[in-house]
Amino acid sequence: MNKFIKLKNRIKKHEGFRDKVYHDQLGYPTIGYGHLIKKSENFLKNKKYSKKHLDNLFEKDFKIAVINFNKYYKKKKLSKNLIEVLIEMIFQLGIKNLIKFKKFNQFIIQKQLYLAALEMMDSLWYLQTPNRVEELIKILLGTRNDK
C-alpha cells in the first residue's frame, strides 16, 4: 500500500477531514475523510473522534477500494494514471456505483480515454463534484501539471 502514498494524499485532500459526524452532499452521515457511516457503525453525532482513529478508518476504506479495483479491473493492463483514477473513483463512489458507468467502463477497456473522460463529465457525479472530476480527467489523460 506504500506505493499509493501520493494517491492517498490526493484522496484526503479531495475528501477533506472532519472529526465529527456530518452529512455529505447527498445527505448521508459521514466522518473523517469521506467515510460513509454504515447502519452497523455507532458514531455519536456531536462527539469529536481522534485523528488516529479516523486515519485508521481511512486506511480500511482505501484498502477496500484497492480490493474492489483488483476484483473488477486488475486483469485489464491499465496505466498507472488510470489505476489511480479508478481507485479514487471507487473510494468516492463505491464499486457498485462505478460499475453502473457502463459506457465509461467500456471506453476504459477499449483504451478510448477521451471518450471515457466525456462520460465522466456527462454524469450526475460531475454535477456534484466538478472540480474533483476535472482533476481526475486531467490525470486520466496525462494532462495534469504537478508542481
BAPA-339152 format. One record per residue: y, x, z of N, C-alpha, C, CB in turn; residue in one letter; residue number from 1. Coordinates in pm, 1 decimal. Last residue first. Glycine has a CB too. Layout:
BEGIN
FIDREN    n_north     n_east       n_up   ca_north    ca_east      ca_up    c_north     c_east       c_up   cb_north    cb_east      cb_up   code   pos
FIDREN          Y          X          Z          Y          X          Z          Y          X          Z          Y          X          Z      A   NUM
...
# end
This chain:
BEGIN
FIDREN    n_north     n_east       n_up   ca_north    ca_east      ca_up    c_north     c_east       c_up   cb_north    cb_east      cb_up   code   pos
FIDREN     2036.3      298.9     -955.6     2132.7      405.3     -922.3     2097.9      466.3     -791.2     2275.7      352.4     -918.3      K   147
FIDREN     1858.3      173.3    -1223.7     1855.2      202.9    -1079.4     1948.9      318.1    -1052.8     1710.5      236.8    -1030.1      D   146
FIDREN     1907.4      -55.5    -1459.2     1953.6       78.6    -1424.9     1950.3       93.9    -1274.4     2096.2      105.3    -1480.2      N   145
FIDREN     1670.8     -233.0    -1650.4     1745.2     -222.7    -1524.5     1783.5      -76.4    -1499.8     1661.0     -278.5    -1405.3      R   144
FIDREN     1506.5     -268.7    -1863.1     1649.1     -250.8    -1891.7     1733.3     -238.5    -1765.9     1699.7     -365.9    -1974.5      T   143
FIDREN     1240.3     -340.9    -1868.0     1274.0     -198.5    -1858.5     1419.9     -169.7    -1887.7     1188.5     -119.3    -1952.6      G   142
FIDREN     1161.8     -599.1    -1856.3     1194.8     -547.6    -1989.5     1233.1     -400.4    -1987.6     1307.8     -628.0    -2049.4      L   141
FIDREN     1122.7     -623.0    -1579.2     1015.0     -655.4    -1673.0     1039.2     -589.9    -1809.6     1002.3     -808.1    -1688.8      L   140
FIDREN     1382.4     -570.4    -1489.4     1272.9     -479.0    -1454.2     1156.6     -497.5    -1552.1     1225.3     -503.5    -1307.5      I   139
FIDREN     1515.4     -790.9    -1594.6     1557.9     -655.8    -1632.4     1448.6     -553.4    -1601.5     1688.0     -617.9    -1559.0      K   138
FIDREN     1378.1     -992.8    -1458.2     1369.5     -985.2    -1604.7     1409.3     -846.0    -1652.3     1459.6    -1092.5    -1670.8      I   137
FIDREN     1461.8     -944.2    -1198.7     1320.8     -925.5    -1232.0     1300.0     -917.8    -1383.5     1237.0    -1039.4    -1173.2      L   136
FIDREN     1731.8    -1014.5    -1225.9     1695.5     -876.1    -1191.0     1549.6     -848.4    -1226.1     1719.8     -849.4    -1040.4      E   135
FIDREN     1703.3    -1287.3    -1283.2     1766.0    -1198.0    -1381.1     1733.9    -1051.9    -1352.3     1917.3    -1218.5    -1382.1      E   134
FIDREN     1589.6    -1375.0    -1042.3     1513.2    -1385.3    -1167.4     1571.9    -1292.2    -1272.9     1512.1    -1531.2    -1219.3      V   133
FIDREN     1805.4    -1325.7     -868.5     1676.7    -1259.6     -848.4     1595.7    -1260.9     -977.2     1597.9    -1327.4     -735.3      R   132
FIDREN     2000.8    -1496.5     -972.2     2024.9    -1351.9     -963.9     1894.5    -1274.6     -949.8     2117.3    -1319.8     -846.3      N   131
FIDREN     1882.7    -1761.7     -953.3     1912.5    -1697.0    -1082.2     1933.2    -1545.4    -1074.5     2035.0    -1759.1    -1141.0      P   130
FIDREN     1708.1    -1947.2     -794.0     1740.2    -1807.9     -758.5     1772.7    -1727.2     -885.3     1621.2    -1741.9     -681.0      T   129
FIDREN     1704.6    -2207.5     -905.1     1709.4    -2189.2     -760.1     1753.4    -2049.3     -720.5     1574.3    -2218.3     -700.0      Q   128
FIDREN     1684.1    -2173.5    -1179.1     1798.1    -2251.1    -1127.0     1815.7    -2230.2     -976.9     1779.1    -2400.7    -1156.7      L   127
FIDREN     1441.0    -2037.3    -1188.9     1564.2    -1969.2    -1230.6     1687.7    -2041.6    -1175.9     1571.5    -1960.6    -1384.9      Y   126
FIDREN     1269.8    -2244.1    -1105.8     1280.5    -2121.9    -1025.4     1409.9    -2047.0    -1059.0     1157.7    -2030.2    -1049.1      W   125
FIDREN     1271.6    -2409.4    -1321.6     1340.2    -2455.0    -1200.3     1363.1    -2336.2    -1107.7     1258.1    -2566.0    -1127.8      L   124
FIDREN     1317.1    -2223.3    -1626.4     1237.0    -2274.3    -1514.5     1326.8    -2323.6    -1401.9     1141.6    -2165.5    -1462.0      S   123
FIDREN     1372.4    -2030.6    -1832.4     1359.3    -2173.9    -1858.7     1273.8    -2238.4    -1750.1     1297.4    -2199.1    -1998.8      D   122
FIDREN     1345.4    -1770.5    -1749.6     1479.0    -1830.7    -1745.3     1474.0    -1981.9    -1763.6     1567.7    -1769.1    -1852.4      M   121
FIDREN     1076.6    -1730.6    -1794.7     1127.5    -1713.8    -1658.8     1263.4    -1782.1    -1645.1     1138.3    -1563.7    -1622.5      M   120
FIDREN     1071.5    -1759.5    -2070.3     1003.9    -1859.6    -1987.6     1049.9    -1851.1    -1841.8      851.3    -1841.4    -1995.9      E   119
FIDREN     1202.4    -1525.5    -2141.6     1264.3    -1654.3    -2172.8     1201.8    -1766.8    -2091.0     1251.4    -1684.8    -2322.3      L   118
FIDREN     1008.9    -1340.9    -2059.7     1139.4    -1343.8    -1992.7     1211.2    -1475.9    -2019.7     1226.8    -1225.5    -2039.1      A   117
FIDREN      811.4    -1392.3    -2248.9      781.8    -1417.1    -2106.7      913.4    -1428.2    -2028.6      691.8    -1302.7    -2047.3      A   116
FIDREN      946.4    -1301.6    -2472.3      914.1    -1444.0    -2463.4      879.4    -1482.0    -2319.9      797.4    -1479.1    -2557.6      L   115
FIDREN      954.0    -1032.2    -2404.2     1079.7    -1105.2    -2423.7     1056.8    -1255.5    -2416.3     1143.3    -1068.2    -2558.5      Y   114
FIDREN      680.4     -961.2    -2390.3      762.0     -963.5    -2269.2      893.7    -1038.1    -2285.9      790.0     -823.7    -2225.1      L   113
FIDREN      400.9    -1004.6    -2489.2      525.1    -1051.2    -2550.1      626.4    -1073.0    -2437.0      502.4    -1183.8    -2634.0      Q   112
FIDREN      138.2     -950.9    -2418.2      237.3     -842.9    -2409.8      365.5     -877.3    -2486.6      177.7     -712.3    -2463.9      K   111
FIDREN      -36.9    -1151.6    -2387.5      -13.3    -1109.2    -2525.7       87.4     -994.5    -2534.7       35.8    -1227.1    -2608.5      Q   110
FIDREN      -10.5    -1189.3    -2114.3     -139.3    -1142.3    -2166.8     -121.9    -1086.8    -2308.3     -243.7    -1257.2    -2166.5      I   109
FIDREN      251.8    -1291.7    -2114.7      220.3    -1168.0    -2042.5       92.0    -1107.3    -2098.9      205.6    -1194.9    -1889.7      I   108
FIDREN      221.7    -1531.5    -2253.3      300.8    -1424.2    -2313.4      275.8    -1289.7    -2245.0      449.1    -1458.9    -2306.9      F   107
FIDREN       66.0    -1671.0    -2064.9       13.2    -1646.8    -2199.3       88.3    -1531.3    -2265.4       23.6    -1774.6    -2286.1      Q   106
FIDREN      245.8    -1688.0    -1854.5      121.9    -1612.2    -1838.5       57.6    -1579.4    -1973.4       23.6    -1690.3    -1751.9      N   105
FIDREN      442.6    -1852.4    -1975.6      476.5    -1719.7    -1923.2      350.9    -1633.4    -1915.0      543.6    -1731.1    -1783.6      F   104
FIDREN      296.0    -2085.9    -2019.5      345.3    -2008.3    -2134.4      380.0    -1866.2    -2091.1      469.3    -2076.8    -2198.0      K   103
FIDREN      235.6    -2159.4    -1742.9      133.2    -2140.9    -1846.9      181.8    -2052.1    -1961.9       90.1    -2276.4    -1902.1      K   102
FIDREN      291.8    -2141.0    -1451.0      378.7    -2092.3    -1558.6      289.5    -2057.2    -1678.0      464.5    -1967.3    -1512.1      F   101
FIDREN       98.7    -2185.7    -1266.9      148.0    -2304.1    -1338.8      244.1    -2265.3    -1451.4      218.1    -2400.2    -1241.3      K   100
FIDREN       65.1    -1948.6    -1139.4      -30.9    -1979.0    -1245.8        5.6    -2107.4    -1321.0     -171.4    -1991.5    -1187.3      I    99
FIDREN      273.5    -1969.1     -950.5      285.2    -1875.6    -1062.1      186.0    -1909.2    -1173.5      263.0    -1732.3    -1013.6      L    98
FIDREN      176.7    -2155.8     -765.4      291.4    -2189.9     -849.7      303.7    -2096.7     -969.2      419.2    -2185.8     -768.2      N    97
FIDREN      -35.6    -2015.3     -654.8      -59.3    -2149.0     -712.1       55.7    -2190.7     -802.9      -78.2    -2253.3     -600.3      K    96
FIDREN       80.9    -1784.8     -550.2       -2.6    -1774.5     -670.0      -23.7    -1910.4     -734.7     -137.5    -1712.0     -635.6      I    95
FIDREN      426.2    -1793.8     -461.4      287.2    -1822.6     -430.6      206.3    -1823.0     -559.6      273.7    -1958.0     -356.6      G    94
FIDREN      689.3    -1714.9     -496.8      648.2    -1847.4     -543.2      511.7    -1891.3     -491.8      647.1    -1849.9     -692.2      L    93
FIDREN      716.5    -1456.5     -376.1      820.0    -1560.2     -362.9      766.0    -1700.3     -391.1      935.8    -1530.5     -457.2      Q    92
FIDREN      475.4    -1319.9     -432.7      530.0    -1321.7     -296.9      626.6    -1439.0     -280.0      601.4    -1188.2     -265.1      F    91
FIDREN      459.9    -1356.5     -707.9      356.1    -1414.7     -622.3      407.2    -1424.9     -479.6      226.2    -1330.6     -627.3      I    90
FIDREN      684.2    -1206.2     -781.3      679.5    -1349.1     -813.0      575.0    -1420.1     -726.6      648.2    -1370.0     -962.8      M    89
FIDREN      600.6     -954.2     -695.7      716.9    -1017.0     -632.3      720.4    -1166.5     -660.9      846.8     -951.2     -681.0      E    88
FIDREN      382.2     -917.9     -867.3      360.1     -919.4     -721.7      478.8     -985.7     -651.8      338.8     -774.7     -667.3      I    87
FIDREN      517.4     -921.3    -1116.0      418.5    -1024.1    -1084.1      392.5    -1032.6     -933.8      287.9     -996.0    -1157.8      L    86
FIDREN      675.2     -690.9    -1091.8      739.2     -821.7    -1111.7      641.8     -932.7    -1073.7      786.4     -838.7    -1259.1      V    85
FIDREN      476.1     -492.0    -1068.7      569.2     -515.8     -958.6      637.7     -651.8     -970.4      673.8     -405.5     -953.8      E    84
FIDREN      353.6     -516.4    -1321.3      274.8     -533.7    -1198.3      368.0     -568.4    -1081.9      192.8     -404.4    -1165.9      I    83
FIDREN      567.7     -448.5    -1486.8      512.9     -583.4    -1491.6      429.4     -613.7    -1367.3      428.2     -601.7    -1617.5      L    82
FIDREN      601.3     -176.9    -1418.3      710.2     -273.4    -1400.4      656.7     -415.8    -1396.2      813.4     -259.4    -1512.9      N    81
FIDREN      351.2      -69.7    -1494.1      393.4      -65.3    -1352.9      504.0     -167.8    -1327.2      442.5       77.2    -1314.7      K    80
FIDREN      180.2     -281.3    -1733.9      270.0     -171.7    -1696.9      305.6     -180.9    -1548.8      398.4     -174.4    -1783.4      S    79
FIDREN     -168.9     -378.2    -1725.0      -26.3     -407.4    -1729.2       55.8     -285.8    -1688.0        6.2     -525.9    -1638.8      L    78
FIDREN     -459.1     -470.0    -1766.7     -391.4     -345.0    -1807.7     -242.4     -366.7    -1831.4     -456.0     -288.6    -1935.3      K    77
FIDREN     -597.2     -689.8    -1657.7     -522.3     -707.4    -1781.3     -446.9     -583.7    -1831.5     -426.4     -816.9    -1762.7      K    76
FIDREN     -720.0     -703.1    -1414.0     -801.8     -660.4    -1528.2     -724.4     -657.6    -1659.5     -920.9     -751.6    -1542.7      K    75
FIDREN     -526.2     -814.3    -1233.8     -559.3     -670.6    -1233.5     -630.5     -623.5    -1359.9     -645.4     -639.0    -1114.5      K    74
FIDREN     -467.9    -1089.8    -1210.6     -402.6    -1009.8    -1314.4     -454.8     -866.8    -1330.2     -258.2    -1004.1    -1286.0      Y    73
FIDREN     -603.9    -1230.3    -1005.7     -565.1    -1300.5    -1128.1     -517.3    -1210.2    -1241.9     -457.9    -1397.5    -1096.0      Y    72
FIDREN     -671.0    -1048.4     -799.6     -764.9    -1154.6     -837.1     -732.3    -1212.4     -975.2     -763.1    -1266.2     -732.0      K    71
FIDREN     -442.6     -891.4     -770.9     -568.4     -829.5     -813.8     -669.1     -933.4     -863.5     -629.3     -749.4     -698.8      N    70
FIDREN     -262.9    -1088.6     -680.2     -238.1    -1017.7     -805.9     -369.3     -960.6     -859.2     -133.3     -904.5     -786.0      F    69
FIDREN     -385.7    -1148.8     -435.5     -379.4    -1251.1     -540.2     -349.2    -1190.3     -676.6     -273.7    -1355.3     -505.7      N    68
FIDREN     -344.0     -901.2     -308.0     -481.4     -953.1     -325.7     -483.1    -1058.0     -437.2     -535.7    -1014.9     -192.1      I    67
FIDREN      -63.2     -899.1     -305.8     -136.2     -796.8     -381.4     -279.9     -842.6     -407.1     -135.6     -661.5     -305.3      V    66
FIDREN      -13.1    -1118.2     -136.0       40.4    -1118.2     -272.9      -35.2    -1017.1     -359.7      192.3    -1085.3     -272.2      A    65
FIDREN     -134.3    -1024.0       97.3     -188.0    -1144.0       32.5     -139.2    -1150.9     -112.7     -145.9    -1272.2      110.4      I    64
FIDREN       41.3     -814.5      155.5      -99.5     -785.3      127.3     -165.9     -903.8       55.2     -175.2     -752.9      258.8      K    63
FIDREN      271.6     -959.7      212.4      269.9     -869.4       97.3      125.9     -838.9       56.6      345.9     -738.5      129.4      F    62
FIDREN      192.6    -1090.7      446.2      228.9    -1168.9      327.5      224.0    -1083.4      201.3      369.0    -1229.4      344.1      D    61
FIDREN      156.6     -865.2      612.6       44.4     -956.2      583.8       71.7    -1036.8      457.8       19.2    -1051.2      702.8      K    60
FIDREN      419.3     -764.7      615.4      310.0     -682.3      563.4      187.3     -767.6      528.8      271.8     -574.2      665.9      E    59
FIDREN      553.7     -979.2      739.7      586.1     -942.6      601.6      471.1     -862.4      540.0      718.2     -861.0      596.0      F    58
FIDREN      438.5     -956.4      993.6      417.2    -1078.6      916.5      446.1    -1052.9      768.3      506.5    -1193.4      970.4      L    57
FIDREN      548.0     -712.5     1070.6      402.0     -726.3     1057.5      365.7     -849.4      974.5      335.9     -735.4     1196.7      N    56
FIDREN      816.4     -791.0     1080.8      774.9     -687.5      984.5      623.7     -694.5      962.2      815.7     -545.6     1034.6      D    55
FIDREN      801.5     -966.6     1295.1      830.0    -1021.5     1162.8      802.3     -920.9     1051.4      974.3    -1067.3     1155.8      L    54
FIDREN      747.0     -786.9     1503.8      656.5     -898.9     1478.9      676.0     -952.2     1336.0      680.0    -1011.9     1582.8      H    53
FIDREN      975.9     -622.3     1481.1      841.4     -566.6     1465.3      741.0     -677.0     1431.1      798.0     -492.7     1593.9      K    52
FIDREN     1182.3     -795.4     1544.0     1175.6     -739.1     1408.6     1036.0     -684.7     1381.9     1281.5     -627.4     1389.8      K    51
FIDREN     1093.6    -1081.8     1741.1     1119.3     -938.7     1725.8     1103.5     -895.4     1580.2     1025.0     -857.7     1815.4      S    50
FIDREN     1269.8    -1395.8     1727.3     1146.2    -1317.2     1722.0     1179.3    -1171.0     1692.9     1049.3    -1373.6     1614.4      Y    49
FIDREN     1429.6    -1638.7     1912.8     1452.8    -1517.0     1835.2     1325.7    -1432.0     1843.0     1578.7    -1437.4     1888.5      K    48
FIDREN     1395.3    -1991.1     1894.6     1354.5    -1864.4     1954.3     1382.2    -1750.2     1856.9     1204.6    -1867.7     1993.3      K    47
FIDREN     1438.4    -2242.5     1797.1     1556.1    -2162.0     1831.3     1522.5    -2027.0     1894.9     1644.1    -2239.5     1924.5      N    46
FIDREN     1164.4    -2332.2     1723.1     1283.4    -2346.9     1640.0     1398.0    -2252.1     1674.9     1331.8    -2486.2     1649.4      K    45
FIDREN      870.8    -2135.8     1736.2      965.7    -2223.1     1803.9     1101.0    -2217.8     1732.2      980.8    -2182.5     1953.0      L    44
FIDREN      581.5    -2143.3     1543.8      709.6    -2077.1     1565.6      804.4    -2177.9     1629.2      768.5    -2020.5     1431.9      F    43
FIDREN      276.9    -2160.6     1507.8      362.7    -2221.1     1610.0      487.2    -2137.0     1635.4      285.0    -2239.5     1740.3      N    42
FIDREN       87.8    -2250.5     1224.5      164.0    -2149.4     1297.0      263.1    -2217.6     1391.7      238.3    -2055.2     1198.3      E    41
FIDREN      -21.7    -2454.8     1077.8     -104.6    -2398.7     1185.0      -31.0    -2293.5     1268.1     -230.1    -2337.6     1126.0      S    40
FIDREN      162.2    -2502.4      879.0      149.1    -2601.8      985.9       70.3    -2548.0     1104.1       82.2    -2727.4      933.0      K    39
FIDREN      340.5    -2195.9      803.8      230.2    -2290.7      782.7      221.4    -2386.1      901.9       94.8    -2215.3      762.7      K    38
FIDREN      645.4    -2089.9      682.2      568.9    -2121.2      803.4      465.6    -2228.6      772.6      662.6    -2167.5      917.9      I    37
FIDREN      695.6    -1838.3      461.2      684.3    -1983.6      468.4      592.3    -2018.3      584.7      630.6    -2043.6      333.9      L    36
FIDREN      899.9    -1570.3      499.6      765.6    -1619.2      533.1      769.2    -1771.1      548.0      712.9    -1552.4      664.0      H    35
FIDREN     1135.0    -1430.2      435.6     1087.7    -1535.6      348.0      947.2    -1585.3      375.0     1094.8    -1489.4      211.0      G    34
FIDREN     1118.4    -1231.9      654.0     1150.3    -1202.5      514.6     1087.6    -1308.7      425.3     1100.7    -1060.8      474.7      Y    33
FIDREN     1168.0    -1463.1      913.8     1150.9    -1323.0      874.3     1201.3    -1298.3      734.1     1005.2    -1282.4      884.0      G    32
FIDREN     1075.6    -1798.2      812.0     1121.5    -1699.3      910.5     1101.9    -1559.4      853.2     1044.9    -1714.7     1046.2      I    31
FIDREN     1099.0    -2152.1      743.1     1077.7    -2014.2      700.4     1126.6    -1922.8      811.0     1150.8    -1983.6      565.6      T    30
FIDREN     1040.0    -2482.5      643.0     1063.5    -2389.1      752.5     1013.8    -2248.9      716.5      994.7    -2438.6      880.6      P    29
FIDREN     1191.4    -2599.7      339.3     1070.6    -2561.9      412.5     1104.1    -2465.3      525.7      967.5    -2498.7      317.4      Y    28
FIDREN     1399.6    -2666.0      169.5     1389.0    -2737.4      296.1     1265.9    -2703.4      379.0     1390.0    -2882.0      269.9      G    27
FIDREN     1445.0    -2516.2      -46.5     1369.8    -2638.8      -70.5     1345.7    -2717.7       57.4     1237.6    -2606.4     -136.0      L    26
FIDREN     1572.0    -2295.3       56.9     1645.2    -2380.1      -37.4     1575.4    -2513.7      -64.6     1664.5    -2306.0     -167.7      Q    25
FIDREN     1441.8    -2298.4      400.8     1475.3    -2236.1      273.0     1544.8    -2336.5      181.0     1348.6    -2180.1      205.4      D    24
FIDREN     1549.9    -2314.6      732.3     1492.9    -2389.5      620.1     1539.0    -2325.8      489.3     1534.4    -2540.1      626.1      H    23
FIDREN     1441.7    -2093.3      998.5     1544.9    -2157.7      916.7     1475.2    -2235.7      805.4     1645.8    -2051.9      857.3      Y    22
FIDREN     1373.4    -1932.4     1302.7     1328.4    -2027.0     1200.9     1450.7    -2085.6     1129.8     1241.2    -2140.3     1264.3      V    21
FIDREN     1508.0    -1598.8     1336.1     1485.1    -1734.9     1385.9     1439.9    -1823.0     1270.1     1613.9    -1793.1     1452.9      K    20
FIDREN     1565.0    -1369.3     1209.5     1472.8    -1359.0     1322.7     1448.1    -1492.8     1391.1     1526.0    -1260.3     1423.3      D    19
FIDREN     1574.9    -1311.2      866.9     1622.2    -1396.3      976.8     1518.0    -1393.4     1087.3     1648.8    -1543.3      928.7      R    18
FIDREN     1668.4    -1137.0      579.9     1592.7    -1137.0      704.9     1658.5    -1230.2      804.6     1582.0     -994.7      763.1      F    17
FIDREN     1607.8    -1139.8      221.2     1694.4    -1141.4      338.5     1607.2    -1149.6      462.8     1795.1    -1260.0      333.0      G    16
FIDREN     1476.8    -1133.2      -23.6     1446.0    -1240.7       71.2     1549.9    -1252.3      182.1     1309.3    -1218.2      132.3      E    15
FIDREN     1578.8     -902.6     -148.5     1590.3    -1034.2     -213.1     1570.1    -1149.1     -114.5     1488.8    -1045.7     -326.4      H    14
FIDREN     1505.3     -707.0       38.9     1646.6     -726.3        4.2     1666.4     -865.4      -56.5     1694.7     -616.1      -95.1      K    13
FIDREN     1227.6     -733.7       33.2     1300.1     -757.5      158.5     1447.9     -783.7      131.3     1284.3     -637.6      253.8      K    12
FIDREN     1182.2     -657.8     -232.9     1148.5     -793.6     -189.5     1225.2     -826.9      -61.3      995.0     -808.1     -167.0      I    11
FIDREN     1264.5     -389.7     -216.8     1334.3     -482.4     -305.7     1307.6     -627.4     -265.1     1291.5     -459.4     -451.4      R    10
FIDREN     1077.5     -286.2      -37.2     1220.1     -283.9       -2.5     1299.8     -380.9      -89.1     1276.6     -142.0      -17.7      N     9
FIDREN      843.1     -322.1     -188.1      859.5     -390.4      -59.1     1007.1     -396.7      -19.5      778.1     -318.8       50.9      K     8
FIDREN      900.4     -147.2     -401.3      882.3     -290.9     -425.3      902.4     -369.5     -295.5      741.5     -319.1     -483.9      L     7
FIDREN      903.7       98.4     -271.1     1023.9       50.4     -340.1     1016.9     -100.4     -362.4     1041.4      123.2     -474.9      K     6
FIDREN      632.3      103.0     -173.0      746.3      108.0      -81.1      873.5       54.4     -146.6      769.2      251.4      -32.9      I     5
FIDREN      380.2      102.9     -290.5      467.6      -11.0     -315.0      592.4      -10.8     -226.4      391.0     -138.8     -294.0      F     4
FIDREN      218.5      300.6     -207.8      275.4      316.5     -340.9      374.1      204.3     -373.0      164.4      320.3     -445.5      K     3
FIDREN      115.5      214.7       31.9      233.7      300.9       36.2      297.2      319.7     -100.5      197.5      435.3       93.6      N     2
FIDREN     -120.7       81.9        0.0        0.0        0.0        0.0      127.0       86.1        0.0       -0.1      -93.1      121.2      M     1
# end
